[in-house]
Each structure stands twice: as C-alpha cells, then as structure tokens.
Amino acid sequence: MSKVTLYKFGNAYGIPDPSSFVLKLETFLRLAKIDYEAVAGDVRKSPKAKFPSIKLNDQFIGDSEICIAALGKEFGVNLNEGLSAKTLADHRALRLALENHTYFLMIYYRWLTPNNAALMRETFFSSLGVMGRVIFAMVQKGYKRTLYGQGILRYTEAEKEELIAGDVKMLSDSLGDAPFFGGESPREIDCTTFGIIANLLLPEMEGQLARYASADERLVAYNNRMTELTFPDYKDTMIRNGS
Ligand SMILES: N[C@@H](CCC(=O)N[C@@H](CS)C(=O)NCC(=O)O)C(=O)O
C-alpha cells in the first residue's frame, strides 16, 4: 500500500496553504482521491528547498509538477485522460502564464507592499522574535532580487496594476461559462487555477491582489465550486461572496 506525505507551509488565513503551488498539489491529491498525510515542515529540508514536496513511499520528491507526475504513475491516475493535444497545449500555456507571471505579481503584492508585508511578517515570523525580523528582512531582500531579475520590479505601480488586472481578465475569459477550466469536470489545470484563484481572493491581502478577482463573479463562483468539491472541510473560511 503506497504511502504519501505532503510537506507544506501549513494552513493560514483560512485556506489550506498560502502557497499556490502547495494548494495546487493538495488539490490534485484530493481530486485524484489519494490518501495523504499533510505535514507542516521546514522548507529548507525539502528537495529543491521549496514547497510543496512529497514523500512517496521511500522517495522524497520536490516540485508540484514532478510530484503530480510521480503520483499519477504510482496510483494510475490521469486527470487529463481523453483531452486532445490542442487542449493539453492550451492548458500548459495557461499554467505556465500563471506560474511564471501571475505568481510573481502575487509575490510582489504580498511581500513588497507595506501593509501586506507587515501582515506576512506578523503571521509567519513574529513567533521568532528579533530573529524573525532579521529572517523576514532577508526573505524580502531575496524576493527583491528575484523580482528585479524576473522583471516585475521594473514596472511602475500603474503598470503592475494593469498586469494583474489583465491576468485576472485572462483567467475569467479562459473559464468562460464552463464550470471548470478543464470543461465539464475538473482536470489537472484546475489544480493550478484553483491554487492561484483561492490565493488571489484572500480578503486579508489588501489592494490590487483581491480587488480584480473578487469583483469577478465567474472566478468567485469557481472558487466556491472548487472549495465545495475538494476542500469541504474549509467551506466556512474559503467560500467568498465577492465584492
Ligand atoms: N516550481 C515549483 C515552485 C514552488 C515554489 O516556488 N514554492 C515557493 C512557495 S510558493 C517556496 O517554497 N518558496 C520558498 C523559498 O523560495 O525559499 C513547484 O511547482 O512546486
């Protein structure tokens, strides 16, 4: 009998994890109906020094996409069964846009705008006292370097706002009137989209992050549909009314 342990940051702000990548993998585990144990661990000990990671029997595996492939193989699950090559290419393009563009805007607004950054420091570092402030400053410095290299930090505030508004519109138009990004039933792409959308909708994060997503009825309804389906245990804190 295969055993799966999911390593993550842990729930915060009423969602299973504040990392869209962790939520993506946990959504996969639930859609695939794979039993797992979730453990809040030390990210530095994870393969690739990032979360999520899993222990699958005796293998320690990092990266959500590599984990999904390994789990699919081990448990004989393919959420993409029957999809055409064109649809798979469209899903891949959407996933890569979200993971390599929207995700970094989310990092910017969370970690590098004053009020949200103060909240992140309070939530994740305050228990460490003075050391927590030092570590937080290091984390912020690291993100500044990353986001400057990636390019997001070179845009003005108004330009960044246009970028996030455009990404949210792309998400909404891509969903259209379908219940799921995968169509009539959730597919692998829904793990990524839900991971991002549930994190965009966090009411605790002020400003541009929630503004556009929570004003979009289709995305709010999607968040609620996916919550009911995959995380009914978080219904009380993840169902949104929109704005
Ligand atoms: N490509 C990776 C990305 C994972 C990732 O970026 N995780 C972030 C949290 S959202 C992380 O662990 N960051 C910690 C760090 O960089 O120290 C995946 O798909 O799992």
The ligand as a Gaussian input file, in Angstrom:
#p B3LYP/6-31G(d) Opt

LIG

0 1
 N        8.182000      25.038000      -9.435000
 C        7.876000      24.841000      -8.033000
 C        7.658000      26.183000      -7.361000
 C        7.426000      26.063000      -5.859000
 C        7.622000      27.375000      -5.146000
 O        8.007000      28.393000      -5.738000
 N        7.404000      27.357000      -3.831000
 C        7.605000      28.529000      -3.016000
 C        6.339000      28.867000      -2.240000
 S        5.029000      29.349000      -3.282000
 C        8.682000      28.243000      -1.972000
 O        8.763000      27.162000      -1.446000
 N        9.481000      29.241000      -1.639000
 C       10.432000      29.144000      -0.576000
 C       11.758000      29.662000      -0.966000
 O       11.948000      30.007000      -2.150000
 O       12.600000      29.715000      -0.071000
 C        6.648000      23.928000      -7.915000
 O        5.913000      23.765000      -8.901000
 O        6.472000      23.314000      -6.862000

